[in-house]
Amino acid sequence: MQIYGLIGYPVKHSLSKKMQEAAFEKIGMPAEYRLIPVSPEELEDFLLRDKKVADVNGQLFSVKDLSGFNITIPHKVKAREILEKEFPFAQSSSVMEEVLYYVQLSGAVNTVKRSADKLEYRNTDALGFMESLKKGLNFSIQNKNILLIGCGGAGRAVIAALSWKQNKVKNIYITDINDEAINSAKGYFQGLGFSHLDNKLKFIPNKDIPDFIESCDLLVNATPCGMEENDPCVVDEKIIRRNLAVFDLIYNPKETKLLKIAREKGAAAVNGLGMLLYQGARAFEFWTGKKAPIEEMRAALNEGVKTL
């Protein structure tokens, strides 16, 4: 029996277990997926020193017990720092340029595979976003202007996905509710040394959204605004229009105020459940080398959302 899992803090309400175990069952693979709450203080010892941590059912696991695992909040960035020092990409010439780019640009890792005493890692969030954008929203980013609200971890994965050189996006206008977050992200991306980003990434104050959104084809919300019932729409509803596609990374609730308003105005709009599905599918394929059973994984997620 192979064991996979999710580490984060907390992890109890994650839908990844339902999704991945549905995939294992469909292909007849004897495997389980465990939810393992690893505190920030335990993270480095868990990843590198075989520290055992109890899962939500009280059973102890270390990295050596796992064939692979996902990483969620708040560990994605710190895990990347820890893993890159111990297992640098430079040691492996087989790592694709695109895979390396997504890790470097996002600054985060969300999927790990154990091979003997080596840990290989990826950021499948970027891939999940792009696949959901294409299949869920039927949107092509080529030569398009995109407005992204949210410069945190999720937003940076979106920027990594959109800015990959083969995707040929025109402009990515980036803002946040918090001005400090904008400045931090701007400094981060400028410090990476990717020259092609200089002409693609445009950091703008939140108050200037109305001035830029008129020329944009897609609006992406990567902030938590909309998760709570009393949250306002992340932008003034007056600036949402029929020909502006909308992608809200939030999937609980299934319909935020942003999505509701967009659909009422006839705009194409999706939530983040597709991104969760496709990043999970890419993780499954990285671990197993087998094609992910997408429809079974989707059904498990849709069923799981009902319990949130």
Sine and cosine of phi, psi and omega as CSV:
sin_phi,cos_phi,sin_psi,cos_psi,sin_omega,cos_omega
0.00,0.00,0.87,-0.50,0.05,-1.00
-1.00,0.05,0.58,-0.81,-0.02,-1.00
-0.90,-0.44,0.79,-0.62,0.13,-0.99
-0.87,-0.49,0.11,-0.99,-0.02,-1.00
-0.12,-0.99,-0.05,-1.00,0.05,-1.00
-0.78,-0.62,0.77,-0.64,0.13,-0.99
-0.92,-0.39,0.63,-0.78,-0.01,-1.00
0.02,-1.00,-0.19,-0.98,-0.03,-1.00
-0.33,-0.95,1.00,-0.03,0.18,0.98
-1.00,-0.07,0.07,-1.00,0.02,-1.00
-0.70,-0.72,-0.08,1.00,-0.20,-0.98
-0.82,0.57,-0.60,0.80,-0.11,-0.99
-0.99,-0.14,0.23,0.97,-0.02,-1.00
-0.91,0.41,0.59,-0.81,0.06,-1.00
-1.00,-0.01,-0.08,1.00,-0.07,-1.00
-0.88,0.47,-0.57,0.82,-0.01,-1.00
-0.88,0.48,-0.75,0.66,0.01,-1.00
-0.87,0.50,-0.69,0.72,-0.05,-1.00
-0.91,0.42,-0.76,0.65,-0.07,-1.00
-0.95,0.31,-0.61,0.79,0.00,-1.00
-0.94,0.34,-0.50,0.87,0.11,-0.99
-0.90,0.43,-0.62,0.79,0.02,-1.00
-0.93,0.38,-0.70,0.72,0.03,-1.00
-0.86,0.51,-0.69,0.72,-0.03,-1.00
-0.90,0.43,-0.66,0.75,-0.05,-1.00
-0.88,0.48,-0.64,0.76,-0.04,-1.00
-1.00,-0.04,0.06,1.00,0.03,-1.00
0.95,0.32,0.54,0.84,-0.04,-1.00
-0.99,-0.11,0.83,-0.56,0.02,-1.00
-0.96,0.27,1.00,-0.04,-0.07,-1.00
-0.48,-0.88,0.43,-0.90,0.06,-1.00
-0.79,-0.61,0.37,-0.93,0.01,-1.00
-0.83,-0.56,0.86,-0.51,-0.09,-1.00
-0.95,-0.32,0.54,-0.84,0.06,-1.00
-0.98,-0.20,0.90,-0.43,-0.14,-0.99
-0.86,-0.52,0.96,-0.27,0.02,-1.00
-0.97,0.22,0.96,-0.30,0.01,-1.00
-0.96,-0.28,0.86,-0.51,-0.02,-1.00
-0.95,0.30,0.36,-0.93,0.05,-1.00
-0.82,0.58,-0.58,0.82,-0.03,-1.00
-0.94,0.34,-0.41,0.91,-0.05,-1.00
-1.00,-0.05,-0.22,0.98,-0.23,-0.97
-0.84,0.54,-0.80,0.61,-0.08,-1.00
-0.90,0.44,-0.67,0.74,0.02,-1.00
-0.91,0.40,-0.57,0.82,0.03,-1.00
-0.92,0.40,-0.71,0.71,-0.06,-1.00
-0.95,0.31,-0.60,0.80,-0.18,-0.98
-0.91,-0.42,-0.34,0.94,-0.16,-0.99
-0.83,-0.55,0.41,0.91,0.12,-0.99
0.85,0.53,0.51,0.86,0.05,-1.00
-0.93,0.36,0.73,-0.68,0.03,-1.00
-1.00,0.00,0.70,-0.71,0.00,-1.00
-0.75,-0.66,0.63,-0.78,-0.02,-1.00
-0.97,0.23,0.69,-0.72,0.10,-1.00
-0.98,0.18,-0.06,-1.00,-0.09,-1.00
-0.91,0.41,-0.25,0.97,0.05,-1.00
-0.99,-0.15,0.04,1.00,0.05,-1.00
1.00,-0.02,0.05,1.00,0.01,-1.00
-1.00,0.03,0.69,-0.72,-0.07,-1.00
-0.99,0.11,0.68,-0.73,0.04,-1.00
-0.64,-0.77,0.57,-0.82,0.19,-0.98
-0.87,-0.49,0.11,-0.99,0.02,-1.00
-0.85,0.52,-0.57,0.82,-0.03,-1.00
-0.93,0.37,-0.26,0.97,0.06,-1.00
-1.00,0.06,-0.18,0.98,-0.12,-0.99
-0.95,-0.31,0.66,-0.75,0.11,-0.99
-0.99,0.13,-0.43,0.91,0.04,-1.00
-0.12,-0.99,0.28,-0.96,0.01,-1.00
-0.35,-0.94,0.41,-0.91,0.14,-0.99
-1.00,-0.10,0.35,-0.94,0.03,-1.00
-0.80,-0.60,0.75,-0.67,0.02,-1.00
-0.80,-0.59,-0.12,-0.99,-0.03,-1.00
-0.80,0.60,0.69,-0.72,0.09,1.00
-0.96,-0.26,0.46,0.89,-0.25,-0.97
-0.98,-0.18,-0.10,1.00,-0.18,-0.98
-0.87,0.50,-0.68,0.73,-0.04,-1.00
-0.96,0.27,-0.73,0.68,-0.01,-1.00
-0.90,0.44,-0.62,0.78,0.02,-1.00
-0.88,0.47,-0.62,0.78,0.04,-1.00
-0.88,0.47,-0.69,0.72,0.00,-1.00
-0.88,0.48,-0.69,0.72,-0.02,-1.00
-0.92,0.40,-0.75,0.66,-0.09,-1.00
-0.94,0.35,-0.60,0.80,-0.05,-1.00
-0.92,0.39,-0.54,0.84,0.04,-1.00
-0.93,0.36,-0.63,0.77,-0.08,-1.00
-1.00,0.08,-0.57,0.82,-0.06,-1.00
-0.74,-0.67,0.94,0.33,-0.05,-1.00
-0.90,0.43,0.57,-0.82,0.02,-1.00
-0.85,0.52,-0.50,0.86,-0.08,-1.00
-0.85,0.52,-0.39,0.92,-0.01,-1.00
-0.96,0.29,-0.28,0.96,-0.07,-1.00
-0.86,-0.51,0.92,-0.39,0.02,-1.00
-0.98,0.19,-0.14,0.99,-0.04,-1.00
-1.00,0.10,-0.18,0.98,-0.02,-1.00
-0.95,0.32,0.81,-0.58,-0.04,-1.00
-0.93,0.36,0.51,-0.86,0.00,-1.00
-0.85,0.52,-0.65,0.76,-0.02,-1.00
-0.90,0.44,-0.66,0.75,0.02,-1.00
-0.88,0.48,-0.72,0.70,0.02,-1.00
-0.89,0.46,-0.66,0.75,-0.02,-1.00
-0.86,0.51,-0.72,0.69,-0.04,-1.00
-0.89,0.45,-0.61,0.79,0.05,-1.00
-0.93,0.36,-0.71,0.70,-0.02,-1.00
-0.90,0.44,-0.73,0.68,-0.06,-1.00
-0.93,0.36,-0.69,0.73,-0.02,-1.00
-0.97,0.25,-0.45,0.90,-0.07,-1.00
0.94,0.33,0.33,0.94,-0.14,-0.99
-0.61,-0.79,0.38,-0.93,0.05,-1.00
-0.79,-0.61,0.69,-0.73,0.04,-1.00
-0.78,-0.62,-0.06,1.00,-0.02,-1.00
-0.62,-0.79,0.74,-0.67,-0.04,-1.00
-0.74,-0.68,0.65,-0.76,0.10,-1.00
-0.84,-0.54,0.69,-0.72,0.03,-1.00
-0.99,-0.13,0.81,-0.58,0.07,-1.00
-0.82,-0.57,0.97,-0.26,-0.11,-0.99
0.82,0.57,-0.87,-0.49,-0.01,-1.00
-0.98,-0.21,0.28,0.96,-0.03,-1.00
-0.92,-0.40,0.61,-0.80,0.08,-1.00
-0.94,-0.35,0.85,-0.53,0.09,-1.00
-0.98,-0.19,0.56,-0.83,-0.12,-0.99
-0.62,-0.78,0.42,-0.91,-0.08,-1.00
-0.58,-0.81,0.23,-0.97,0.26,-0.97
-0.88,-0.48,0.98,-0.17,-0.01,-1.00
-1.00,0.01,-0.07,1.00,0.07,-1.00
-0.88,0.47,-0.67,0.74,0.00,-1.00
-0.88,0.47,-0.71,0.70,0.03,-1.00
-0.90,0.44,-0.65,0.76,0.00,-1.00
-0.89,0.45,-0.64,0.77,0.03,-1.00
-0.89,0.45,-0.74,0.67,-0.05,-1.00
-0.90,0.43,-0.62,0.78,-0.02,-1.00
-0.94,0.35,-0.63,0.77,0.05,-1.00
-0.92,0.39,-0.59,0.80,0.03,-1.00
-0.88,0.48,-0.67,0.74,-0.04,-1.00
-0.97,0.23,-0.75,0.66,-0.12,-0.99
-1.00,0.05,-0.55,0.83,-0.03,-1.00
-1.00,0.05,-0.57,0.82,-0.07,-1.00
-0.94,-0.33,-0.18,0.98,-0.02,-1.00
0.81,0.58,0.72,0.69,-0.10,-0.99
-0.88,-0.47,0.77,-0.63,0.10,-0.99
-0.97,-0.23,0.75,-0.66,-0.08,-1.00
-1.00,0.02,-0.08,1.00,-0.08,-1.00
-0.86,0.51,0.83,-0.55,0.03,-1.00
0.87,0.49,0.49,0.87,-0.01,-1.00
-0.95,-0.31,0.43,-0.90,0.13,-0.99
-0.99,-0.15,0.73,-0.68,-0.08,-1.00
-0.78,-0.63,0.70,-0.72,0.07,-1.00
-0.95,-0.30,0.86,-0.51,0.01,-1.00
-0.93,-0.37,0.81,-0.59,0.07,-1.00
-0.95,-0.31,0.90,-0.44,-0.01,-1.00
0.84,-0.54,0.92,-0.38,-0.07,-1.00
-0.95,-0.30,0.19,0.98,0.00,-1.00
-0.98,0.21,-0.36,-0.93,-0.07,-1.00
-0.86,0.51,-0.70,0.71,-0.01,-1.00
-0.90,0.43,-0.69,0.73,0.01,-1.00
-0.88,0.47,-0.62,0.79,-0.02,-1.00
-0.94,0.35,-0.53,0.85,0.09,-1.00
-0.92,0.40,-0.61,0.79,0.05,-1.00
-0.91,0.42,-0.69,0.72,0.03,-1.00
-0.88,0.48,-0.68,0.74,0.03,-1.00
-0.85,0.52,-0.70,0.72,-0.02,-1.00
-0.91,0.42,-0.75,0.67,-0.08,-1.00
-0.93,0.37,-0.53,0.85,-0.14,-0.99
-1.00,-0.02,-0.06,1.00,0.06,-1.00
-0.81,0.58,0.74,-0.68,-0.23,-0.97
-0.84,0.55,-0.51,0.86,-0.04,-1.00
-0.98,0.20,-0.21,0.98,-0.04,-1.00
-0.99,0.15,-0.37,0.93,0.16,-0.99
0.83,0.56,0.66,0.75,0.12,-0.99
-0.94,0.35,0.48,-0.88,-0.03,-1.00
-0.99,0.16,-0.91,0.41,0.02,-1.00
-0.67,-0.75,0.59,-0.80,0.14,-0.99
-0.89,-0.46,0.95,-0.32,0.05,-1.00
-1.00,0.02,0.83,-0.55,-0.16,-0.99
-0.87,-0.50,0.77,-0.64,0.04,-1.00
-0.57,-0.82,0.02,-1.00,0.01,-1.00
-0.42,-0.91,0.34,-0.94,0.08,-1.00
-0.91,0.41,-0.48,0.87,-0.05,-1.00
-0.96,-0.27,0.86,-0.52,-0.01,-1.00
-0.88,0.47,-0.56,0.83,0.01,-1.00
-0.89,0.45,-0.60,0.80,0.02,-1.00
-0.91,0.42,-0.62,0.79,0.04,-1.00
-0.89,0.46,-0.75,0.67,-0.02,-1.00
-0.90,0.44,-0.63,0.78,0.02,-1.00
-0.90,0.44,-0.71,0.70,0.00,-1.00
-0.91,0.42,-0.65,0.76,0.01,-1.00
-0.87,0.50,-0.72,0.70,0.03,-1.00
-0.90,0.44,-0.63,0.78,0.00,-1.00
-0.88,0.47,-0.78,0.63,-0.07,-1.00
-0.94,0.34,-0.59,0.81,0.05,-1.00
-0.91,0.41,-0.49,0.87,-0.02,-1.00
-0.98,0.19,-0.13,0.99,-0.04,-1.00
-0.98,0.22,-0.42,0.91,0.06,-1.00
0.99,0.14,0.33,0.94,0.08,-1.00
-1.00,-0.02,0.96,-0.29,-0.13,-0.99
-0.90,0.44,-0.51,0.86,-0.05,-1.00
-0.93,0.36,-0.28,0.96,0.00,-1.00
-0.96,0.28,-0.43,0.90,-0.09,-1.00
-0.85,0.53,-0.58,0.81,-0.03,-1.00
-1.00,-0.06,-0.10,0.99,-0.06,-1.00
-0.98,-0.20,-0.67,0.74,-0.12,-0.99
-1.00,-0.03,0.85,-0.53,0.01,-1.00
-0.84,-0.54,0.94,-0.33,-0.01,-1.00
-1.00,0.03,0.80,-0.60,-0.09,-1.00
-0.77,-0.64,0.48,-0.87,0.08,-1.00
-0.91,0.41,0.51,-0.86,-0.01,-1.00
-0.84,0.54,-0.59,0.81,-0.04,-1.00
-0.92,0.39,-0.30,0.96,-0.04,-1.00
-1.00,-0.03,0.08,1.00,-0.01,-1.00
-0.79,0.61,-0.73,0.68,-0.02,-1.00
-0.85,0.53,-0.50,0.86,-0.02,-1.00
-0.96,0.29,-0.50,0.87,-0.09,-1.00
-0.99,-0.16,-0.46,0.89,-0.13,-0.99
-0.93,0.38,-0.39,0.92,0.00,-1.00
-0.88,0.47,-0.51,0.86,-0.02,-1.00
-1.00,-0.09,0.06,1.00,-0.08,-1.00
-0.99,-0.12,0.50,-0.87,0.00,-1.00
-0.98,-0.21,-0.35,0.94,-0.06,-1.00
-0.61,-0.79,0.68,-0.73,0.12,-0.99
-0.91,-0.41,0.80,-0.60,0.03,-1.00
-0.88,-0.47,0.81,-0.59,0.10,-0.99
-0.98,-0.19,0.91,-0.42,0.04,-1.00
-0.89,-0.45,0.43,0.90,0.08,-1.00
-0.97,-0.23,0.22,-0.97,0.07,-1.00
-0.98,0.19,-0.04,1.00,-0.06,-1.00
-0.90,0.43,0.90,-0.43,-0.07,-1.00
0.84,-0.55,-0.22,0.98,-0.01,-1.00
-0.96,0.28,-0.52,0.85,0.01,-1.00
-1.00,-0.10,0.52,-0.85,-0.08,-1.00
-0.85,0.53,-0.59,0.81,-0.06,-1.00
-1.00,-0.01,0.04,1.00,0.02,-1.00
-0.90,0.44,0.62,-0.78,0.09,-1.00
-0.97,0.22,0.11,-0.99,0.17,-0.99
-0.92,0.40,0.63,-0.77,-0.10,-0.99
-0.92,0.39,-0.34,0.94,0.10,-1.00
-0.74,-0.68,0.31,-0.95,0.10,-1.00
-0.87,0.49,0.83,-0.56,-0.08,-1.00
-0.88,0.47,-0.33,0.94,-0.02,-1.00
-0.91,0.40,-0.42,0.91,-0.07,-1.00
-1.00,-0.03,-0.03,1.00,0.08,-1.00
-0.99,0.11,0.75,-0.67,-0.06,-1.00
-0.74,-0.68,0.21,-0.98,-0.10,-1.00
-0.86,0.50,-0.64,0.77,-0.08,-1.00
-1.00,-0.07,0.37,0.93,0.09,-1.00
-0.95,-0.33,0.95,-0.32,0.06,-1.00
-0.94,0.35,0.55,-0.84,-0.08,-1.00
-0.76,-0.65,0.76,-0.65,0.05,-1.00
-0.81,-0.59,0.92,-0.40,0.05,-1.00
-0.96,-0.29,0.88,-0.47,-0.06,-1.00
-0.92,0.39,-0.27,0.96,0.04,-1.00
-0.94,0.34,0.68,-0.74,0.09,-1.00
-0.83,-0.56,-0.06,1.00,0.09,-1.00
-0.70,-0.72,0.98,-0.20,0.19,0.98
-0.97,0.25,0.29,-0.96,-0.04,-1.00
-0.92,0.40,-0.49,0.87,0.01,-1.00
-0.76,-0.65,0.95,-0.30,0.08,-1.00
-0.98,0.19,0.14,-0.99,0.06,-1.00
-0.87,0.50,-0.62,0.79,0.03,-1.00
-0.85,0.53,-0.75,0.66,-0.02,-1.00
-0.92,0.40,-0.65,0.76,-0.01,-1.00
-0.87,0.49,-0.73,0.68,-0.01,-1.00
-0.91,0.42,-0.68,0.73,0.00,-1.00
-0.87,0.50,-0.71,0.71,-0.02,-1.00
-0.93,0.37,-0.60,0.80,0.05,-1.00
-0.88,0.47,-0.50,0.86,0.01,-1.00
-1.00,0.01,0.05,1.00,0.06,-1.00
1.00,0.07,0.21,0.98,0.00,-1.00
-0.99,0.13,0.52,-0.85,0.13,-0.99
-0.95,0.32,0.75,-0.66,-0.10,-0.99
-0.49,-0.87,0.65,-0.76,0.07,-1.00
-0.68,-0.73,0.40,-0.92,0.10,-0.99
-0.99,-0.11,-0.15,-0.99,-0.12,-0.99
-1.00,0.06,0.08,1.00,-0.05,-1.00
-0.91,0.40,-0.57,0.82,0.03,-1.00
-0.92,0.40,-0.62,0.79,0.05,-1.00
-0.89,0.45,-0.67,0.74,0.05,-1.00
-0.88,0.48,-0.68,0.73,0.01,-1.00
-0.88,0.48,-0.79,0.62,-0.12,-0.99
-0.96,0.27,-0.53,0.85,0.09,-1.00
-0.92,0.39,-0.59,0.81,0.04,-1.00
-0.92,0.39,-0.61,0.80,0.03,-1.00
-0.91,0.41,-0.67,0.75,0.02,-1.00
-0.92,0.39,-0.58,0.82,0.07,-1.00
-0.90,0.44,-0.72,0.70,0.02,-1.00
-0.83,0.56,-0.70,0.71,-0.02,-1.00
-0.94,0.35,-0.58,0.82,0.06,-1.00
-0.89,0.45,-0.68,0.73,-0.01,-1.00
-0.94,0.35,-0.72,0.69,-0.24,-0.97
-0.98,-0.21,-0.35,0.94,-0.10,-1.00
0.96,0.29,0.19,0.98,-0.01,-1.00
-0.91,-0.40,0.44,-0.90,0.00,-1.00
-0.93,0.37,0.74,-0.67,-0.04,-1.00
-0.94,0.33,0.72,-0.70,0.07,-1.00
-0.99,0.17,1.00,0.07,-0.17,-0.99
-0.84,0.54,-0.72,0.69,-0.11,-0.99
-0.91,0.40,-0.61,0.79,0.05,-1.00
-0.92,0.38,-0.62,0.79,0.04,-1.00
-0.92,0.39,-0.65,0.76,0.03,-1.00
-0.89,0.46,-0.70,0.72,-0.01,-1.00
-0.88,0.47,-0.65,0.76,0.01,-1.00
-0.91,0.42,-0.64,0.77,0.04,-1.00
-0.91,0.41,-0.72,0.70,-0.01,-1.00
-0.88,0.48,-0.60,0.80,0.04,-1.00
-0.94,0.34,-0.63,0.78,-0.02,-1.00
-0.92,0.39,-0.58,0.81,0.00,-1.00
-0.86,0.50,-0.53,0.85,-0.03,-1.00
-0.90,0.44,-0.39,0.92,-0.05,-1.00
-1.00,-0.04,-0.12,0.99,-0.04,-1.00
-0.97,0.25,0.00,0.00,0.00,0.00
